[in-house]
């Protein structure tokens, strides 16, 4: 109650405490399909009390979407010396997420609403900071949005006729657009060395009745496929992969977030933070 601007946060904020407090505490996944990709959204907390969870989610990402609030006082708090906007951007780059999109939200909360001046001020400050931490602002799409009113989310907004769109310049190909969805369309797909041994840090683990133990993680190197025998480090538990899925069943997984169903093994032995590797490689290392 009294948190109208958080109306749609419940789509990703599943915990009771998250909905009561109006903040994201743990990471959550949501998937959709756009014109080019199957996309997995990893909703990560920005509150400093839950930064450990933020790191766990961000480390799995191919691109970070930095959400910056345009409301009076909100942006200033986030971009201040000890603000969470700075910390989240720095952690994303430190964790190896080299692609960045900046979404300036709550444009309907500026003074006056949908202020071009306010947007330009925010983009200037954010661009200056991300350049300091080694992002190239020329490669970063900045989009003014309002999730509440669906401004520049899926379709160009009539409330911001002054916004002529975003442009990015990069050696792998330039891109331009108007909406946040178009910015997501222009993410460059990741490339990982598939000729190296399997290395898959685990993001989470699920125990599903009738299916089995389902680890979730991202393949950093190598290939994951059904029938493989893998070892979880550091507990040194070995098991066999039954199936692999990313939005849908696949024959093998070479990159991004993978879901694997493994044969009988304790959930505790495969918890988040552990690393999966091929058993063959593990045996050679002994």
N, C-alpha and C positions, 0 to 999 in steps of 0.2 A: 504494500500500500504506500502511496505517496512517492513512488519511484517510476513515474510514467516513462521517463526516458530509457529505462531498463527493460521495457516491455518485451523486446525481442531477445534479450540476453538469455532468457530461459531456454532458448533453443539449444544453446551450448552449455550453459551453466546448469548442470543436473543436480548437484548436491544441494541439500536443504539449506546448509549454511551459506552457500553461494547466493541463493535466491533471497535469503533473509538479510544478508549483509550488503548485497548489491555489488559484489566483487567476484572475480574469478579466482578460485583457490587452486584447483587442480587442472591439468590439461585435459582436453576432450577433443575427439576427432569428429569431423563431419565431412562427407564427401559429396561431390557433384561433378557433373560433366559439362564442360563448356565446348566451344566450337573446335578446340584443338586438343584438349587434354582431359583425362580423368584427374580431378583435383582432390587432394585430401587437405582440408583445413585443420590445422592443429591450433586450437584456441589455447593460448598460454597466458597465465596470470601476469599482470604488470606490477602488482603490489609487492613491495620489498619483503614483506613477511613470507612470501611464497616464491621467492626467487629461485629456490632449488627446483621447484616444479617448472618454472619458466625455462630454466636451463635444459631440463630434460626434454621439453617439447621443442625448443628452438634448435637444439643440436640435430634434430631429425629433418629440418626444413631445407628445401632447395631455394626458397626465397622468403624473406621476411617482409611482412606488411606492418609498418610502424604506424600505429593509430595515434594521432595527435588531436587533442580536443581544442576546438577554437573558442570555446566559451571564455568569457572574461574571467581572468584569474586562473583558469584551468591550465591553459598553455604555459603561462608564466611559471606555475608550480612545477610542471613536468620538465621544462627546459632549464630550470634553475640548476645551480652547481650540484646539488644532491638530488635532482629530480629523476623520476623514473623514465622519462623519455630518453634522457642521456644514457642511463644505465642499460636500458633495453637495447638501444642501438649499438652500444659498445659491446655488449655481450653477444649480440647476433654476429657481429663481425669477428669477434674473438673466437666464436664457435665455428667459424668457417662458412657462414652464410653470406656470400658475396653479392647476391642480388637483393635489391631493396625496393620496395614501393612505399611511398608515404601517403597515407589517407588522412586528410584534415577533416575530422568529423564535427558534428554539431554546428555546421555553418548556419543553421537556423537560429542559433543561440548567440550570434555575434551582435554587436551594437553598431549600426542597425543590422537586422538580419541579412544574411548572405552578403556580408561586406567584402568587397574586392580588396580594399585597403588592408583589412585584417588578414585576409588570406595571404597577400603578398608579404606582409610582415612575418607571418609564421613560416612561410616557405624560405624566406631569406635567412631567418635564424636557424632553422633546421638544416638547410643546405650548408651553412657555415660550420655547424657542428659535425655533421656527418663527413664533411671533407677532412676535418681534423683527425677523424678516426679511420681514414683511408678509403671511405666510399667516394666514388666519383659522382658528384651531383648530376653530371650530364647523362649518366646511365640510370638515374632514378626518376621514375614517374611520380609526380605529385598530383593528387586528385582531391578537390574540395567536395565533400559529401555530407549528406544527412541521412543516416540510416532510418530515422523516424519517418521522414517524408520521401524516402527513396530517391533522393537527389543524387544524380551521377553514379548510382549504384549499377543499375542495369541499362538505363537509358539516360541520354543527356537531359540535364535539368533546365526547365524553363525559368527557374528562380535565379539562375546565375548566367545570364546571357553574355556577361563579360568574360566568362571562361571559354577560351578558344581551344582548349584541349591541352594535353601533355605530349611531350616529345622526348625520346631518349636517343642518344647517340652512342653507339658501341661498335667495336670492331667485328662482332659477330652478326651485325645487322641492326639498322636503325628501326625505330618503331614510333607510332603515334596513335593517339586515340583520345577519347573524352571520358569514358567511364572507368570505374574500378574493375569491372568485369573485363574490359578490353585490356587493362593493364595486366591482369592475370593471364590473359591470352598470350601476352608477349613475353612471358617468362621463358628463359632459355632452358631446355631440358638438360638435366645433369648428365655428365659422363663420368663413369667410374671404370677403373681397370678391371676387366673381366678375366684377364690372364693370370691374375694373382689369386692366392688362396682366399676362401670365403672369410669375410669379417663382417659380422652383423651385430652391432650394439642393440640391446633390447630396450624398447621404450616402455612396454607394458606386457602383462601376461593375464590371460583369461582362462577360466575353467568353465567350459560349456558342456552341460549335460547332453549325453548322446553323441558328442563330437570328440571331446578330449581337451587337452591342454593346448591353448592357442597363444603363442608368443607373437608380439607385434614389434617390428623394428625396421631398420633401414639397412639395406645391403650397401656397404661402403666399398668392398672389393669382392671379386669373385662372382660365383653364380650359385644360387640356391634353387634346388629342384627336388621333386618328390623322389623318395628312395635313397636320398643321401643320408649318410651317417654323420651326425654333427656332435660336437662337444661344447658344453657350456663352461666358460671360464668365469671366475677362478675355482668353481666347485668341482670341475673335472667330471661332469656327468655327461655320458654319451647316450644318444638316442637316434631314432630314425625319423626323417621327415615324411609325413603321410601325404600332405598336399600343400600347395602354395597359392596364395590369392592376393591380388591387389585390385579391389573393387569386383573382381570376378576371377574365376579359376584360371591359372596359367600353367604352362608346362615348366617354365623356369623363371626365376626372378634375377635380374641383373642390376637393378637399380631401384632407388626410392623406397617408399614404405611397403613392406611385405608382411603378409599374415601367413604364418605357417602352422599347420596342425601337426603335432608330433605325437609319437607313440608314448605309452605309459611312462610318465616321469612326474615327480612331485612339482607342484606349482612353485614352492619355495626355492627349488633348485634352479628355476629358470626365471627368477624375478627381474624386474626392471633394474638396469644398471649393469647387468651381466653381459658377456659377449659370447656370441656363437661363432664357432669356427669349424672347418671341416675336420673330421676325426682323423683322416689320413694325414693332414698336415700336423695335427697335434701329436700323432704317433712318431712322426719323423723328428719332431723337436725334442723328444725324450732322450 
